[in-house]
């Protein structure tokens, strides 16, 4: 998808988010890679507006390596563990990941907060012409927020000191190299 290509440009090729956004806004997917590398990547400059020749060269080389099947994506982070330091701080650690040919150069951790106090509304219905008054109480599930990236870096440990009371937290981590990303490893702090 265009979202996956945007992430690949930012986290695997290691270019600025603005370059990844160009790929997303133009709907570039892996199916477009062959056209992008034709003529040394001229389409990047002429049609997509990527100005820096170093960015163009880096994108073309990474796409070529990807199309030739050089290297492998990293394995998923193993031994992903955490320690609650306080009610607002949690520390994480994990073992370094490996991949064939291209080393892992970064890890990305995302957090999802689930507010324990947001509830679905309770509604009351009256039936005209009767004395019947029905109060409907809906089954309440915490409303999850979106995933938020809280760490991108090469170290295999991270401290998150931005926790808020009244929330449960889910975390997920993935490893990145020049080929791509590992699958997510998940931790639920409520367990």
Secondary structure in CASP SS format (residue, H / E / C, confidence):
PFRMAT SS
TARGET T0000
AUTHOR 0000-0000-0000
METHOD secondary structure of the structure
MODEL  1
X C 1.00
X H 1.00
X H 1.00
X H 1.00
X H 1.00
X H 1.00
X H 1.00
X H 1.00
X H 1.00
X H 1.00
X H 1.00
X H 1.00
X C 1.00
X C 1.00
X C 1.00
X C 1.00
X H 1.00
X H 1.00
X H 1.00
X H 1.00
X H 1.00
X H 1.00
X H 1.00
X H 1.00
X H 1.00
X C 1.00
X C 1.00
X C 1.00
X C 1.00
X H 1.00
X H 1.00
X H 1.00
X H 1.00
X H 1.00
X H 1.00
X H 1.00
X H 1.00
X H 1.00
X H 1.00
X H 1.00
X H 1.00
X H 1.00
X H 1.00
X H 1.00
X H 1.00
X H 1.00
X C 1.00
X C 1.00
X C 1.00
X C 1.00
X C 1.00
X C 1.00
X H 1.00
X H 1.00
X H 1.00
X H 1.00
X H 1.00
X H 1.00
X H 1.00
X H 1.00
X H 1.00
X H 1.00
X H 1.00
X H 1.00
X H 1.00
X H 1.00
X H 1.00
X H 1.00
X C 1.00
X C 1.00
X C 1.00
X C 1.00
X C 1.00
X C 1.00
X C 1.00
X C 1.00
X C 1.00
X E 1.00
X E 1.00
X E 1.00
X E 1.00
X E 1.00
X E 1.00
X E 1.00
X C 1.00
X C 1.00
X C 1.00
X C 1.00
X C 1.00
X E 1.00
X E 1.00
X E 1.00
X E 1.00
X E 1.00
X E 1.00
X C 1.00
X C 1.00
X C 1.00
X C 1.00
X C 1.00
X C 1.00
X C 1.00
X C 1.00
X C 1.00
X C 1.00
X E 1.00
X E 1.00
X E 1.00
X E 1.00
X E 1.00
X E 1.00
X E 1.00
X E 1.00
X E 1.00
X E 1.00
X C 1.00
X C 1.00
X C 1.00
X C 1.00
X C 1.00
X C 1.00
X C 1.00
X E 1.00
X E 1.00
X E 1.00
X E 1.00
X C 1.00
X C 1.00
X C 1.00
X C 1.00
X C 1.00
X C 1.00
X E 1.00
X E 1.00
X E 1.00
X E 1.00
X C 1.00
X C 1.00
X C 1.00
X C 1.00
X C 1.00
X C 1.00
X E 1.00
X E 1.00
X C 1.00
X C 1.00
X C 1.00
X E 1.00
X E 1.00
X E 1.00
X E 1.00
X E 1.00
X E 1.00
X C 1.00
X C 1.00
X C 1.00
X E 1.00
X E 1.00
X E 1.00
X E 1.00
X C 1.00
X C 1.00
X C 1.00
X C 1.00
X C 1.00
X C 1.00
X E 1.00
X E 1.00
X E 1.00
X E 1.00
X E 1.00
X E 1.00
X E 1.00
X E 1.00
X E 1.00
X E 1.00
X C 1.00
X C 1.00
X C 1.00
X C 1.00
X E 1.00
X C 1.00
X C 1.00
X C 1.00
X E 1.00
X E 1.00
X E 1.00
X E 1.00
X C 1.00
X C 1.00
X C 1.00
END
